[in-house]
Amino acid sequence: MIRRGSLETERLSIRPFVQADVQFLVRLFADPRVARFVGDGSPLAPEDARLWVRRSAENLAHHGYGTGAVIERASGDAVGWAGFARPGDGSEEIVYGLAASRWGKGYGGEIVDALVGFALERGIAPLRATVDEANAGSIAILERRGFRLAARDYGGEAGSLLYLRN
């Protein structure tokens, strides 16, 4: 995910995806509580998970950072994904998601803090995040960390909010 190694927080590690993460991603997105806040809310097909892992490796090689697996350090379990996406408009988009079993533990905030810190250290700005208007937890995480609402129904998608942080 981050640079060629991993990014660590007190309780989590974000590391580059490996092929074994394909099945984890398929299982993660089979949970409708997780999938509903990502893309069109559909489960992730294995071929799409393989493509995601491959493109993440390409971004890492090409740009030095991308997305990867979030590992709970205490258990060693993969519990989510996080990193940066490149939407093509000159900004970097923070992306993250967690297994529903890990919601409410402060992991989302820990992830965003680490990603913002990584970006600030490297002069990566502006940062953005898109979030479903029904995802109150993620909205609160972003707003507490200095992201401000910039657009509603972003990209023509009803309920999609765009948050920016300079």
N, C-alpha and C positions, 0 to 999 in steps of 0.2 A: 504494500500500500504506500507507505511513506518512504521516500528515498529507496535505497536498495535493501534496507533492513526493516526494522519495525519501530513503531512509535509506542512508548509505554506511558501509562498513567499509573496511579497507585494500585488500581485493581484490574486494569485491562491492558492488553497489548493489541495493537493493530499491525498486522503483518501482511505481506503480499499473499494473494490467493495462490493456492496450490490445487492440483487436479482433484484431490480428495474433497475440496470444498464444493465441488459441483453437487454432490449428493446433499451436503448440508444446505446449500442454497435452495435446492428443490424442496427439501423438507420444511425449511423456514417459510417459504412462500406458499406451501400447502396450507398454512394456517391463515384463514381468512382475516383474522384480526391484524396480521402483519401485512398481508397482500393488499388489503383495502386502501392503504396509504401510499402505495407505490404504483406508478404507471396507471394502467386501467383496472387494477385490482384483481387481475387474474393470477392463478398459480403460475409458477415459472416452470416451463418445460425443460427437460434435461438439455436439449440442444441449445436453448437460450442461456442456460446456466454455463454451459461450456463456452459459448461465445463471449459471455460476460468475463469469465476467467481469462480467456485468451486476450480480449481487448484490454483488460486491466494490465496484463503483462506487457502488452505493446505500449500502453501509456507510460508505464513505469520505465521501460527502456527508452522511450522517445522523450518524455518530459521530466523524468526523475521522480514522479509521484503519480498516484492514481487512487484506486479503491482497493480494499482488501478485507480480510476477515478480522472481526473483533473476537479476541480470545479472552476469556475470563481467567486471569492468572491463577487464582486459587484452585480452580478445578481443571484447568487446561482445556475446557470446552469452548468450541466456537459458539458464540452467542449473538452474532450480528455481522454487519458489514459497515464500513465507513471509509471516507476519503474525500477525494476531489473529482469532480467531473468537469469537463471543458465544454460548455454549451456553445462555444463558437462566437461569442460576442465580446471577447476580450476579458471577461470576468472568470472567476473560478467559482464553481458551485460546491458547497459543502453538502455531502450526501451521507446519510447514516440511517441505520435501522437495527432494531433489536428483536430477538425472540420475545414473545409476549410474556414468557416466564421470567424475564429479566426487567420488565417494566416496573417503574416505581422504586428502583434501587439507586437512582442518581447516575446510572451509567450513561444516559443520553447527554447529560450536562458535562460529564467527565470527557466524553468523546468530543463534544463541540469545543470545550476548553482546549483540548489537545490540538485539534485541527486549527483553531484560530491562532494559538500560540505558534504552531508550525508555520502558518501563513505569515504572521507578523515578523517572525525571525528572518524570513526570506523575502520580505517586501512584496508578498503576493496580495494584491488588492485591486479592485474591490472584491469583496466576497459576497456571495449570494446564496440563498437557500430557497427552495420552493417547498411548500407544505400544503397539505389538504386542510381546508378551513375547519374540518371536524377533528383534526389532530391537536387538541388543546394542549397536550403535554409537550409536543414538539414546539408549538408556538411559544409557550412559556419559556422553554429552554432558550430559544433564539432571542426573544425579547430581553431576557435577563442578561444576555451576553452582548448587548449592543446592536442587534439586528433590528431594523425598522421596516415596517410594512411599506412597500413601494407600489404594489399593484394587486388588484383583485381580479379574479377570473383570468389569471395570467396565461398567455399563450392561447387565449380563446377557450380555455378549459374552465368550465363552471366549477367554482369552489377551490381553484388553485390560487394560492397566495404567493407573491414574490416578496422576499425579505432581503434587504441589502445592509452591508456593513462596510464602511470605508476604512 
